[in-house]
């Protein structure tokens, strides 16, 4: 997401202590039996999960957000990567307090339609805008207040394609940042 200039907490791959994975919490969640390495995000003090907050109906609430337009960038990123996880029932966004609030994206675990990379086929992949965070009350409120006109749309489209190109230009660096436990074979990289 750095290529797209979308803020996220720092991330790391984590190996859990065996005694932790044998606890009841981990035993009840079958996803912990799938791997010995997990995705982790750095905890950011005083953040609020947007799912638990508000609908941003008033202009005063909207004015407290320092980067409201990022919601559209995050949506475009999700469409491009087929992110199944960020949706109206699961925002995967944080409000980070500064002088006002900053929107930050989290949890990108289910990108590329949750398929193994080798199985991705552009003819069969489709993203439903009904599943986009553009349908959450916060996004609807932001969109109402943005001055969206043909010039704005043209700039957003240009930014989208520039981000895609930048991602392609940096793809090898992106691959190198993937933990060795999840290394992609050449055929998967080409997909």
C-alpha positions as CSV (number, residue, x, y, z in Angstrom):
1,X,0.0,0.0,0.0
2,X,3.0,2.2,0.3
3,X,3.2,2.4,-3.5
4,X,-0.3,3.8,-3.4
5,X,0.5,6.3,-0.6
6,X,-2.1,4.7,1.6
7,X,-1.0,4.7,5.3
8,X,-1.1,1.4,7.2
9,X,0.5,0.4,10.5
10,X,4.0,-1.2,10.1
11,X,3.7,-5.0,9.5
12,X,5.7,-8.1,10.2
13,X,5.6,-11.8,9.9
14,X,5.3,-13.4,13.3
15,X,6.2,-16.8,14.7
16,X,4.2,-17.6,17.9
17,X,5.5,-19.3,20.9
18,X,4.3,-22.9,20.9
19,X,2.7,-22.5,24.4
20,X,0.5,-19.7,22.9
21,X,-0.7,-21.8,20.0
22,X,-1.7,-24.6,22.3
23,X,-4.0,-22.2,24.4
24,X,-7.7,-22.5,24.1
25,X,-8.0,-19.2,22.2
26,X,-5.8,-20.5,19.4
27,X,-7.2,-24.1,19.4
28,X,-10.7,-22.7,18.8
29,X,-9.7,-20.8,15.7
30,X,-8.8,-23.3,13.0
31,X,-6.9,-20.7,10.9
32,X,-4.0,-20.9,13.4
33,X,-3.5,-24.6,12.5
34,X,-2.7,-23.6,8.9
35,X,0.7,-22.0,9.4
36,X,3.4,-21.4,11.9
37,X,3.9,-17.9,10.6
38,X,1.3,-15.1,11.0
39,X,0.6,-11.6,9.8
40,X,1.0,-8.9,12.4
41,X,0.3,-5.2,12.5
42,X,2.0,-2.8,14.9
43,X,-0.4,-1.5,17.6
44,X,-1.0,2.2,17.3
45,X,-2.0,3.9,20.6
46,X,-5.5,5.5,20.9
47,X,-6.8,4.3,17.5
48,X,-10.4,3.5,17.0
49,X,-11.7,0.8,14.7
50,X,-14.1,2.6,12.3
51,X,-16.5,-0.3,12.5
52,X,-17.2,0.7,16.1
53,X,-17.4,4.5,15.7
54,X,-19.8,6.6,13.8
55,X,-21.4,7.4,10.5
56,X,-19.9,10.9,9.9
57,X,-23.3,12.4,9.1
58,X,-22.5,16.0,10.0
59,X,-20.0,18.4,8.4
60,X,-18.4,18.9,11.8
61,X,-17.6,15.2,12.0
62,X,-16.3,15.3,8.4
63,X,-14.1,18.2,9.2
64,X,-12.4,16.2,12.0
65,X,-10.9,13.9,9.3
66,X,-7.6,15.1,7.8
67,X,-7.5,12.7,4.9
68,X,-11.2,12.0,3.8
69,X,-10.3,11.4,0.1
70,X,-8.1,8.4,1.1
71,X,-11.3,6.4,1.4
72,X,-11.6,6.5,-2.4
73,X,-7.9,5.5,-2.9
74,X,-8.4,2.6,-0.5
75,X,-11.5,1.5,-2.5
76,X,-9.6,1.7,-5.8
77,X,-6.7,-0.4,-4.2
78,X,-9.3,-3.0,-3.0
79,X,-10.9,-3.2,-6.5
80,X,-7.5,-3.6,-8.1
81,X,-6.4,-6.3,-5.7
82,X,-9.8,-8.0,-5.4
83,X,-9.8,-7.5,-1.6
84,X,-12.6,-9.6,-0.3
85,X,-12.1,-8.6,3.3
86,X,-12.7,-4.8,3.4
87,X,-16.4,-4.4,2.9
88,X,-19.6,-2.8,4.4
89,X,-19.6,-5.4,7.2
90,X,-15.9,-5.2,7.9
91,X,-14.3,-1.8,7.2
92,X,-10.7,-2.7,8.2
93,X,-10.1,1.0,8.8
94,X,-8.7,2.8,11.8
95,X,-9.1,6.4,12.9
96,X,-5.7,7.5,14.2
97,X,-5.8,10.6,16.4
98,X,-3.6,13.5,15.4
99,X,-4.9,17.1,15.9
100,X,-7.9,15.6,14.1
101,X,-8.5,12.0,12.9
102,X,-6.5,10.3,10.1
103,X,-8.0,7.3,8.3
104,X,-5.6,4.3,8.1
105,X,-6.2,1.0,6.3
106,X,-5.5,-2.3,8.0
107,X,-5.8,-6.0,7.3
108,X,-5.2,-6.9,3.6
109,X,-5.1,-10.6,4.1
110,X,-7.8,-11.5,1.6
111,X,-6.6,-9.8,-1.6
112,X,-6.7,-11.3,-5.0
113,X,-10.1,-12.8,-4.5
114,X,-8.6,-15.0,-1.7
115,X,-7.3,-17.3,-4.4
116,X,-3.9,-18.9,-4.6
117,X,-1.9,-16.6,-6.9
118,X,-1.4,-19.4,-9.4
119,X,-5.2,-19.6,-9.9
120,X,-5.8,-16.0,-10.6
121,X,-7.5,-15.6,-14.0
122,X,-8.5,-12.1,-15.1
123,X,-11.5,-13.5,-17.1
124,X,-13.0,-15.0,-14.0
125,X,-12.2,-12.3,-11.5
126,X,-14.8,-9.6,-10.8
127,X,-15.3,-7.2,-8.0
128,X,-18.8,-6.2,-6.9
129,X,-19.1,-2.5,-5.9
130,X,-21.8,-3.6,-3.5
131,X,-18.9,-5.2,-1.5
132,X,-16.8,-2.0,-1.5
133,X,-16.3,0.2,1.5
134,X,-17.7,3.0,-0.8
135,X,-21.1,1.7,0.5
136,X,-20.3,2.3,4.2
137,X,-22.0,5.3,5.8
138,X,-18.6,7.0,6.4
139,X,-17.7,6.8,2.7
140,X,-21.1,8.0,1.5
141,X,-20.8,11.0,3.8
142,X,-17.3,11.8,2.5
143,X,-18.4,11.4,-1.1
144,X,-21.3,13.8,-0.6
145,X,-18.9,16.5,0.7
146,X,-16.1,16.0,-1.9
147,X,-16.3,18.3,-4.9
148,X,-16.5,15.5,-7.5
149,X,-16.5,16.8,-11.0
150,X,-15.0,15.7,-14.4
151,X,-11.6,17.2,-13.5
152,X,-11.6,15.4,-10.1
153,X,-12.6,12.1,-11.8
154,X,-9.9,12.5,-14.4
155,X,-7.2,13.1,-11.7
156,X,-8.5,10.1,-9.7
157,X,-8.3,7.9,-12.9
158,X,-4.8,9.2,-13.7
159,X,-3.7,8.5,-10.1
160,X,-5.1,5.0,-10.2
161,X,-3.2,4.1,-13.4
162,X,0.0,5.7,-12.1
163,X,-0.3,3.6,-8.9
164,X,-0.8,0.4,-10.9
165,X,2.3,1.3,-13.1
166,X,4.3,2.1,-10.0
167,X,3.3,-1.2,-8.4
168,X,4.4,-3.0,-11.6
169,X,7.7,-1.2,-11.6
170,X,8.3,-2.1,-7.9
171,X,7.0,-5.7,-8.1
172,X,10.3,-7.4,-7.6
173,X,11.0,-5.2,-4.5
174,X,7.5,-6.1,-3.3
175,X,8.2,-9.9,-3.8
176,X,11.5,-9.5,-1.9
177,X,9.5,-8.1,1.1
178,X,7.4,-11.3,1.3
179,X,8.5,-13.5,4.2
180,X,10.5,-16.6,3.1
181,X,7.7,-18.9,4.4
182,X,5.4,-17.5,1.7
183,X,7.9,-17.1,-1.2
184,X,6.2,-17.3,-4.6
185,X,7.5,-19.5,-7.3
186,X,8.3,-17.8,-10.7
187,X,5.0,-18.9,-12.2
188,X,3.1,-17.3,-9.3
189,X,5.1,-14.1,-9.7
190,X,4.2,-13.8,-13.3
191,X,0.5,-14.2,-12.5
